[in-house]
Amino acid sequence: MFTPYSSLAGGILIGLSASLLLITHGRIAGISGVLGGTLAGRDLGWRILFLVGLVGGGVLFALIRPQSFPTSHAYSTVGVIAAGLLVGFGTRLGNGCTSGHGVCGIGRVSPRSIVATLIFIATGAATVYVARHVLS
Amino acid sequence: MNGRIWFVVAGLIFSVGLVLSGMTQPDKVSAFLDFAGRWDPSLLFVMGGAVAVYFVAQRLTRRLRKPIFAERFPEPPRSHIDAKLVLGAALFGVGWGLSGLCPGPALVSIGAGASVVLWFVPAMLAGMGLHHVLVERRRTTDG
């Protein structure tokens, strides 16, 4: 279902959050980078605080608006694990994800991020195409 | 006053934005990526709104000497497009297409405890750890 207003509003908030992080502390709100740096033990202080806000916000939402999250899904467990591995490895190898490259990188008019974003949307679309229109 | 509360505030606003935008609904992400099917363009509005705001903030930083609580802004983006970027983005896209989940929404969804997320997040962390062990730790020069 096409939800232009809530999606735009949500996007604006994401942009505001990333802008806040940039202007207050000069940090980039790329979630894969925040996580990856945490796992590598770099600059844990700010990363953990940010993750507390991010995960904590989700916990609050789960309590007050649980319909925001899916309860059932069609994905196989093996598929989800494979997907997680690919997302984890791929975002670190490519140094970014939808927030790091797609929002912050494009917002900085970074050629690397524009290319990365086009690529992950393309392979994402190809994957969905195969899953929905070829295999089933 | 070192402004550390702003890290938590930024994370909170980010989570609100992700939920409101619909990014925590994997089916909605899949519908955006399903160009050949019943296409849902909502994600374009998410990215459009986010990029527009961030672009303005980014321009604003050029007029500021430094961030409010830190010493320097991030380095300007590099322009060199290498195999790691292309392969990494490609792999990430496949995982994203398979599950409809990417790092931010997955973390935000932990609180709701859906099984798909509880499988995805540890796998994602394992994938990141795998990269750290295979690639980052082996790097002797800055690549």
Chai-1 contact restraints between the chains, C-beta under 6 A:
chainA,res_idxA,chainB,res_idxB,connection_type,confidence,min_distance_angstrom,max_distance_angstrom,comment,restraint_id
A,F2,B,D40,contact,1.0,0.0,6.0,A-B,restraint_1
A,F2,B,S42,contact,1.0,0.0,6.0,A-B,restraint_2
A,T3,B,G22,contact,1.0,0.0,6.0,A-B,restraint_3
A,T3,B,S42,contact,1.0,0.0,6.0,A-B,restraint_4
A,P4,B,F45,contact,1.0,0.0,6.0,A-B,restraint_5
A,S6,B,L20,contact,1.0,0.0,6.0,A-B,restraint_6
A,S7,B,S21,contact,1.0,0.0,6.0,A-B,restraint_7
A,S7,B,G22,contact,1.0,0.0,6.0,A-B,restraint_8
A,S7,B,S42,contact,1.0,0.0,6.0,A-B,restraint_9
A,S7,B,F45,contact,1.0,0.0,6.0,A-B,restraint_10
A,S7,B,V46,contact,1.0,0.0,6.0,A-B,restraint_11
A,L8,B,F45,contact,1.0,0.0,6.0,A-B,restraint_12
A,L8,B,G49,contact,1.0,0.0,6.0,A-B,restraint_13
A,A9,B,L20,contact,1.0,0.0,6.0,A-B,restraint_14
A,G10,B,G17,contact,1.0,0.0,6.0,A-B,restraint_15
A,G10,B,L20,contact,1.0,0.0,6.0,A-B,restraint_16
A,G10,B,S21,contact,1.0,0.0,6.0,A-B,restraint_17
A,G10,B,V46,contact,1.0,0.0,6.0,A-B,restraint_18
A,G11,B,S21,contact,1.0,0.0,6.0,A-B,restraint_19
A,G11,B,V46,contact,1.0,0.0,6.0,A-B,restraint_20
A,G11,B,G49,contact,1.0,0.0,6.0,A-B,restraint_21
A,G11,B,A50,contact,1.0,0.0,6.0,A-B,restraint_22
A,I12,B,G49,contact,1.0,0.0,6.0,A-B,restraint_23
A,I12,B,V53,contact,1.0,0.0,6.0,A-B,restraint_24
A,L13,B,I13,contact,1.0,0.0,6.0,A-B,restraint_25
A,L13,B,V16,contact,1.0,0.0,6.0,A-B,restraint_26
A,L13,B,G17,contact,1.0,0.0,6.0,A-B,restraint_27
A,I14,B,G17,contact,1.0,0.0,6.0,A-B,restraint_28
A,I14,B,A50,contact,1.0,0.0,6.0,A-B,restraint_29
A,G15,B,A50,contact,1.0,0.0,6.0,A-B,restraint_30
A,G15,B,V53,contact,1.0,0.0,6.0,A-B,restraint_31
A,G15,B,Y54,contact,1.0,0.0,6.0,A-B,restraint_32
A,L16,B,V53,contact,1.0,0.0,6.0,A-B,restraint_33
A,S17,B,A10,contact,1.0,0.0,6.0,A-B,restraint_34
A,S17,B,I13,contact,1.0,0.0,6.0,A-B,restraint_35
A,S17,B,F14,contact,1.0,0.0,6.0,A-B,restraint_36
A,A18,B,Y54,contact,1.0,0.0,6.0,A-B,restraint_37
A,S19,B,Y54,contact,1.0,0.0,6.0,A-B,restraint_38
A,S19,B,A57,contact,1.0,0.0,6.0,A-B,restraint_39
A,L20,B,A10,contact,1.0,0.0,6.0,A-B,restraint_40
A,L21,B,A10,contact,1.0,0.0,6.0,A-B,restraint_41
A,L22,B,A57,contact,1.0,0.0,6.0,A-B,restraint_42
A,T24,B,G3,contact,1.0,0.0,6.0,A-B,restraint_43
A,T24,B,W6,contact,1.0,0.0,6.0,A-B,restraint_44
A,T24,B,I68,contact,1.0,0.0,6.0,A-B,restraint_45
A,T24,B,F69,contact,1.0,0.0,6.0,A-B,restraint_46
A,H25,B,P67,contact,1.0,0.0,6.0,A-B,restraint_47
A,H25,B,F69,contact,1.0,0.0,6.0,A-B,restraint_48
A,H25,B,A70,contact,1.0,0.0,6.0,A-B,restraint_49
A,G26,B,P67,contact,1.0,0.0,6.0,A-B,restraint_50
A,G26,B,A70,contact,1.0,0.0,6.0,A-B,restraint_51
A,G26,B,R72,contact,1.0,0.0,6.0,A-B,restraint_52
A,G26,B,F73,contact,1.0,0.0,6.0,A-B,restraint_53
A,I28,B,P74,contact,1.0,0.0,6.0,A-B,restraint_54
A,I31,B,P103,contact,1.0,0.0,6.0,A-B,restraint_55
A,I31,B,G104,contact,1.0,0.0,6.0,A-B,restraint_56
A,S32,B,P103,contact,1.0,0.0,6.0,A-B,restraint_57
A,L35,B,P103,contact,1.0,0.0,6.0,A-B,restraint_58
A,G36,B,M128,contact,1.0,0.0,6.0,A-B,restraint_59
A,L39,B,M128,contact,1.0,0.0,6.0,A-B,restraint_60
A,A40,B,H132,contact,1.0,0.0,6.0,A-B,restraint_61
A,W46,B,F7,contact,1.0,0.0,6.0,A-B,restraint_62
A,L49,B,F7,contact,1.0,0.0,6.0,A-B,restraint_63
A,L49,B,V8,contact,1.0,0.0,6.0,A-B,restraint_64
A,F50,B,F7,contact,1.0,0.0,6.0,A-B,restraint_65
A,F50,B,G11,contact,1.0,0.0,6.0,A-B,restraint_66
A,V52,B,V8,contact,1.0,0.0,6.0,A-B,restraint_67
A,G53,B,V8,contact,1.0,0.0,6.0,A-B,restraint_68
A,G53,B,G11,contact,1.0,0.0,6.0,A-B,restraint_69
A,G53,B,L12,contact,1.0,0.0,6.0,A-B,restraint_70
A,L54,B,G11,contact,1.0,0.0,6.0,A-B,restraint_71
A,L54,B,F14,contact,1.0,0.0,6.0,A-B,restraint_72
A,L54,B,S15,contact,1.0,0.0,6.0,A-B,restraint_73
A,L54,B,L107,contact,1.0,0.0,6.0,A-B,restraint_74
A,V55,B,L107,contact,1.0,0.0,6.0,A-B,restraint_75
A,V55,B,I110,contact,1.0,0.0,6.0,A-B,restraint_76
A,G57,B,L12,contact,1.0,0.0,6.0,A-B,restraint_77
A,G57,B,S15,contact,1.0,0.0,6.0,A-B,restraint_78
A,G57,B,V16,contact,1.0,0.0,6.0,A-B,restraint_79
A,G58,B,S15,contact,1.0,0.0,6.0,A-B,restraint_80
A,G58,B,V108,contact,1.0,0.0,6.0,A-B,restraint_81
A,G58,B,S109,contact,1.0,0.0,6.0,A-B,restraint_82
A,G58,B,I110,contact,1.0,0.0,6.0,A-B,restraint_83
A,G58,B,G111,contact,1.0,0.0,6.0,A-B,restraint_84
A,V59,B,G111,contact,1.0,0.0,6.0,A-B,restraint_85
A,F61,B,V19,contact,1.0,0.0,6.0,A-B,restraint_86
A,A62,B,G111,contact,1.0,0.0,6.0,A-B,restraint_87
A,A62,B,A112,contact,1.0,0.0,6.0,A-B,restraint_88
A,S68,B,V19,contact,1.0,0.0,6.0,A-B,restraint_89
A,S68,B,T24,contact,1.0,0.0,6.0,A-B,restraint_90
A,F69,B,T24,contact,1.0,0.0,6.0,A-B,restraint_91
A,F69,B,S109,contact,1.0,0.0,6.0,A-B,restraint_92
A,F69,B,A112,contact,1.0,0.0,6.0,A-B,restraint_93
A,F69,B,A114,contact,1.0,0.0,6.0,A-B,restraint_94
A,P70,B,Q25,contact,1.0,0.0,6.0,A-B,restraint_95
A,P70,B,A114,contact,1.0,0.0,6.0,A-B,restraint_96
A,H73,B,V116,contact,1.0,0.0,6.0,A-B,restraint_97
A,Y75,B,S99,contact,1.0,0.0,6.0,A-B,restraint_98
A,Y75,B,V116,contact,1.0,0.0,6.0,A-B,restraint_99
A,T77,B,W119,contact,1.0,0.0,6.0,A-B,restraint_100
A,G79,B,L98,contact,1.0,0.0,6.0,A-B,restraint_101
A,V80,B,S99,contact,1.0,0.0,6.0,A-B,restraint_102
A,V80,B,V116,contact,1.0,0.0,6.0,A-B,restraint_103
A,V80,B,W119,contact,1.0,0.0,6.0,A-B,restraint_104
A,V80,B,F120,contact,1.0,0.0,6.0,A-B,restraint_105
A,I81,B,W119,contact,1.0,0.0,6.0,A-B,restraint_106
A,I81,B,A123,contact,1.0,0.0,6.0,A-B,restraint_107
A,A83,B,G95,contact,1.0,0.0,6.0,A-B,restraint_108
A,A83,B,L98,contact,1.0,0.0,6.0,A-B,restraint_109
A,A83,B,S99,contact,1.0,0.0,6.0,A-B,restraint_110
A,G84,B,F120,contact,1.0,0.0,6.0,A-B,restraint_111
A,G84,B,A123,contact,1.0,0.0,6.0,A-B,restraint_112
A,G84,B,M124,contact,1.0,0.0,6.0,A-B,restraint_113
A,L85,B,A123,contact,1.0,0.0,6.0,A-B,restraint_114
A,L85,B,G127,contact,1.0,0.0,6.0,A-B,restraint_115
A,L86,B,L91,contact,1.0,0.0,6.0,A-B,restraint_116
A,L86,B,V94,contact,1.0,0.0,6.0,A-B,restraint_117
A,L86,B,G95,contact,1.0,0.0,6.0,A-B,restraint_118
A,V87,B,F92,contact,1.0,0.0,6.0,A-B,restraint_119
A,V87,B,G95,contact,1.0,0.0,6.0,A-B,restraint_120
A,V87,B,M124,contact,1.0,0.0,6.0,A-B,restraint_121
A,G88,B,M124,contact,1.0,0.0,6.0,A-B,restraint_122
A,G88,B,G127,contact,1.0,0.0,6.0,A-B,restraint_123
A,G88,B,M128,contact,1.0,0.0,6.0,A-B,restraint_124
A,F89,B,G127,contact,1.0,0.0,6.0,A-B,restraint_125
A,F89,B,L130,contact,1.0,0.0,6.0,A-B,restraint_126
A,F89,B,H131,contact,1.0,0.0,6.0,A-B,restraint_127
A,G90,B,G88,contact,1.0,0.0,6.0,A-B,restraint_128
A,G90,B,L91,contact,1.0,0.0,6.0,A-B,restraint_129
A,G90,B,F92,contact,1.0,0.0,6.0,A-B,restraint_130
A,T91,B,F92,contact,1.0,0.0,6.0,A-B,restraint_131
A,R92,B,M128,contact,1.0,0.0,6.0,A-B,restraint_132
A,R92,B,H131,contact,1.0,0.0,6.0,A-B,restraint_133
A,L93,B,K84,contact,1.0,0.0,6.0,A-B,restraint_134
A,L93,B,G88,contact,1.0,0.0,6.0,A-B,restraint_135
A,L93,B,H131,contact,1.0,0.0,6.0,A-B,restraint_136
A,G94,B,L85,contact,1.0,0.0,6.0,A-B,restraint_137
A,G94,B,G88,contact,1.0,0.0,6.0,A-B,restraint_138
A,G94,B,A89,contact,1.0,0.0,6.0,A-B,restraint_139
A,G94,B,F92,contact,1.0,0.0,6.0,A-B,restraint_140
A,C97,B,C102,contact,1.0,0.0,6.0,A-B,restraint_141
A,C97,B,P103,contact,1.0,0.0,6.0,A-B,restraint_142
A,T98,B,C102,contact,1.0,0.0,6.0,A-B,restraint_143
A,S99,B,G104,contact,1.0,0.0,6.0,A-B,restraint_144
A,G102,B,M47,contact,1.0,0.0,6.0,A-B,restraint_145
A,V103,B,A50,contact,1.0,0.0,6.0,A-B,restraint_146
A,V103,B,V51,contact,1.0,0.0,6.0,A-B,restraint_147
A,V103,B,Y54,contact,1.0,0.0,6.0,A-B,restraint_148
A,I106,B,V51,contact,1.0,0.0,6.0,A-B,restraint_149
A,G107,B,V51,contact,1.0,0.0,6.0,A-B,restraint_150
A,G107,B,Y54,contact,1.0,0.0,6.0,A-B,restraint_151
A,G107,B,F55,contact,1.0,0.0,6.0,A-B,restraint_152
A,G107,B,Q58,contact,1.0,0.0,6.0,A-B,restraint_153
A,R108,B,Q58,contact,1.0,0.0,6.0,A-B,restraint_154
A,R108,B,P77,contact,1.0,0.0,6.0,A-B,restraint_155
A,S110,B,P77,contact,1.0,0.0,6.0,A-B,restraint_156
A,P111,B,S79,contact,1.0,0.0,6.0,A-B,restraint_157
A,R112,B,R78,contact,1.0,0.0,6.0,A-B,restraint_158
A,R112,B,I81,contact,1.0,0.0,6.0,A-B,restraint_159
A,R112,B,L85,contact,1.0,0.0,6.0,A-B,restraint_160
A,V115,B,I81,contact,1.0,0.0,6.0,A-B,restraint_161
A,A116,B,L85,contact,1.0,0.0,6.0,A-B,restraint_162
A,A116,B,A89,contact,1.0,0.0,6.0,A-B,restraint_163
A,I119,B,A89,contact,1.0,0.0,6.0,A-B,restraint_164
A,I119,B,A90,contact,1.0,0.0,6.0,A-B,restraint_165
A,F120,B,A89,contact,1.0,0.0,6.0,A-B,restraint_166
A,F120,B,F92,contact,1.0,0.0,6.0,A-B,restraint_167
A,F120,B,G93,contact,1.0,0.0,6.0,A-B,restraint_168
A,T123,B,A90,contact,1.0,0.0,6.0,A-B,restraint_169
A,T123,B,G93,contact,1.0,0.0,6.0,A-B,restraint_170
A,T123,B,V94,contact,1.0,0.0,6.0,A-B,restraint_171
A,G124,B,L33,contact,1.0,0.0,6.0,A-B,restraint_172
A,G124,B,G93,contact,1.0,0.0,6.0,A-B,restraint_173
A,G124,B,W96,contact,1.0,0.0,6.0,A-B,restraint_174
A,G124,B,G97,contact,1.0,0.0,6.0,A-B,restraint_175
A,A125,B,L33,contact,1.0,0.0,6.0,A-B,restraint_176
A,A125,B,F35,contact,1.0,0.0,6.0,A-B,restraint_177
A,T127,B,V94,contact,1.0,0.0,6.0,A-B,restraint_178
A,T127,B,G97,contact,1.0,0.0,6.0,A-B,restraint_179
A,T127,B,L98,contact,1.0,0.0,6.0,A-B,restraint_180
A,V128,B,S30,contact,1.0,0.0,6.0,A-B,restraint_181
A,V128,B,L33,contact,1.0,0.0,6.0,A-B,restraint_182
A,V128,B,D34,contact,1.0,0.0,6.0,A-B,restraint_183
A,V128,B,G97,contact,1.0,0.0,6.0,A-B,restraint_184
A,Y129,B,A36,contact,1.0,0.0,6.0,A-B,restraint_185
A,H133,B,A36,contact,1.0,0.0,6.0,A-B,restraint_186
